[in-house]
Amino acid sequence: MLLFTVQLMLLSVYVTHSFMKDHVYVPSKTNEFIEIILVVIIFSFCLNSIFVVKKLYRKAVEKHMYQVNKLKYSHIEEQSKIHQRHKHDLLNHLNVLGVLAQEEKLTELKRYLAEYINEINKVPISIDTGLKELDILLYSKINLAQKKDITVTLKCTTDFHCKKKRNIINLISIIGNLLDNAIDASEVSNDKKLCIHISEDPLDYLITIENSSLISPSLKEAFNKGISTKGEGRGQGLKIVKNLVEKLEGQVNYSLTDERFKCRLELPKHIL
């Protein structure tokens, strides 16, 4: 900022000098010398400004890459935890089944195996939206919801693409905040249900998150002022969603009917 201020001052001096030499007598050699000095100094500052702008741009790129890599590594870490957890659970279940088989407790073995298969079917081990970061986020949140005895339904009828890496961070923040809000609301509701539907039309990706809820205040007021059933922190999450969706030139539509909260995102494909 200081560099550009000095440049403006030097340009002002140069313009003033050019104006004054036409109205005040100054020896021509002195005029030429002053002009050369000013031109050299201004040119030097302009050249230096180019390097400064280039350096600032490089810093911005590095910051963005750091955010992308941080998100990527957090997802790799989450995926590793998921695999380790399933491996550990599988070994425990196999040990139990092995003991029951050795003791020839066929009835107990069948019952345990049926319960285990039923438990596996509750968890969508493989989620394929077309975007790995979104897959891991959905898996993590669905797992969390099911641990809170929330019935989760996921339906994806499209192959999600996000060509601009910088928008992946915004997308994950949007959906992550909405799912956190939906899980919190479902947990304290009478009918613990959460539905996620991902689809598309010719122009937009459509993401609908619907959950059971006891929310009663105006939803429009909630999005505008950050009001939420879970207090100030959750309200900030709603404001973050609203701001990020606007940044992606998308739309958020929401409604509340029969204790069901529904949020519908429309995100333009050409922006992502």
Secondary structure, 3 states (H helix, E strand, C coil): CHHHHHHHHHHHHHHHHHHHHCCCCCCHHHHHHHHHHHHHHHHHHHHHHHHHHHHHHHHHHHHHHHHHHHHHHHHHHHHHHHHHHHHHHHHHHHHHHHHHHHCCCHHHHHHHHHHHHHHHHHCCCCCCCCCHHHHHHHHHHHHHHHHCCCEEEEEECCCCCCCCHHHHHHHHHHHHHHHHHHHHHHHCCCCCEEEEEEEECCCEEEEEEEEECCCCCCHHHHHHHCCCCCCHHHHHHHHHHHHHHHHCCCEEEEEEECCEEEEEEEEECCCC
